[in-house]
Amino acid sequence: MTTPGPPDVADLERRVQDVYQQVADEPHRTYHFEMGPALARRLGYPDDLLDSIPAEALESFAGVGYSLDLAAPQAGERVSTSAAAQGQTPSPQPPSPDPPAR
């Protein structure tokens, strides 16, 4: 039995990026993974955040669980995702908290 060699990482990254680009361009096609606003809600994105995003932008949502509530970013802090670092569409930023009382 032959053991396959290591995967071609660059080829794998290109293929994954191609699929997500296709999802963004053609959100109504059938894909092998769940997507859309129902997925975003199931993964924990708050309704008020999702309601503030245009419906056509949520059609192609194929992201990961909502973790910004755990990080509790403060006003003025930057939020970056691994998707953004890879040149993909970043996750929506959380609404800014109320400014501190003076």
N, C-alpha and C positions, 0 to 999 in steps of 0.2 A: 504494500500500500504506500502510495506516495503522499507526502505531506506538502500542501501548497506553500509557496513562498510567501513572504510578507506582502500585504496589499500595497498597491500603488496609491499612496496617500493623496497625491496631487490629482490623480484621476478620480478617486472617490470624492474628494472635495468638489471637483468640477461637476460631477454627476449630481451631487446633492444640490449644489447651487442651481444647476439647470432645472431640476425638478421644482425648487421653490420659485424660480423665475417663471416657470410655466404656470404654477399656481397663481402667482400675482397677475399674470397676463390672461389666464383663462380659469377664473375661479369656479365656473359652473361645470367644468368637466368632472368626470368621476376619477377619484384618486384612491390609492390604497390606504389612506389615512383620513381620520376625521378632521374636519375644519369648519370654520365659520363662527358666528357669535355664540351658538349653543355650546361649542367646545370651549370658548373663552369663559363662559359662565360656569361650565362644569369644572374648569381648572381653577376657579376661584377669583377671577377678575370681578371686581365690584360692579353692580349694575349701573351706578351713577357714572362710573368711568366709561363703561361701554356705551351708555346712552349718549355720551358727549362725543363719540366718534361716528363719523358718517357711515351709514349702513354699507355703502359700496366699499369702504375701506376694510370693514370687518368680514366681508364675504370670503376673502382669501386668508383669514387668520388660520395659521397652522402652527401656533406657537407652543410654548411650554407653560407650566404652572405659574401663577401669579405669586411672586415672592416679595414684591415691594412693601407689602404690609408688614412683613417680618423685619425688613431693613429699616423701616420708618425714616425715610429720607426727610431732611428738613429743608425749609425754603432756602434757596441759593445753592444747595448741594447738587452736584451732577450725578445722574444715573446713567450707567452704561451697561449694555448687555453683551454677552458673548456674540450674539447675532450682529450687533452693531460693529463689533471689533472685526468681524469677518466680512463686513460690507453688505450685510443683509439688512432688511428693514428692522429698525429697533422697536422694542416693545413701547407701548404708550407710556408717557411719563405720568406719574400720579398727580392729582390736582395739588397745587401749592397749599400748604396749611395757612390758616389765618396769620397775619403778621402779629408779632408779639405785642402785648399790651404795653403802653408807655406810662 
